């Protein structure tokens, strides 16, 4: 067998494997009844909730916001107590308005701002627009529809969600969020690896009010990857969210699990009509 034939055979195998992965990511293998799906969803939500509450390592403010939103949606006093404990033990004065919109503003130092990524600056501007101003160029980037692709558009959408929550919606802002959400959904359809980013895409689309873009197969695959402990790993068979990073994982990730908890809670309490529309 020549080198050319071997190369051609390997290329054909890769194309077939990717094609199978994409098809498996978008088309259900068998129909699921509404009762069966709701049972899985309830079990997943409760297990994730228990996992999160048992953690000694406190999540960051962004993840704490997700848990707090779950507490609001579900009315679960245990989640509310968890958030209050985190808020007391590890205060984050600069981003405190994410948890308490009435919190005072604490101006960050220039060295603190310099180490922030773009979406972190945008988030801080979103919750403190009058106190924390962006440069004209940075603000233009925040609202640029094609700013991020391949995995980072979710961060931009997250910042815009807070901007809308704290500063009000406009037709232009809603249209921008829809456009970015559609691109995230396109990525979700193609990226069949159930990593932390896979969960993030689903959760952020739901949080942004774009539930119509979420496909049932994505949710089912996300639920199927939950560990018996209630948590999720960051990677998928050691394949990390980055396409070129592999890592042997030994423990579930609080980052992934907070997002898994959030998406199950939103489907259970915020979007029951999504469930009824897709499952009979």
Beta strands, then each sheet from edge to edge (+ up, - down):
end
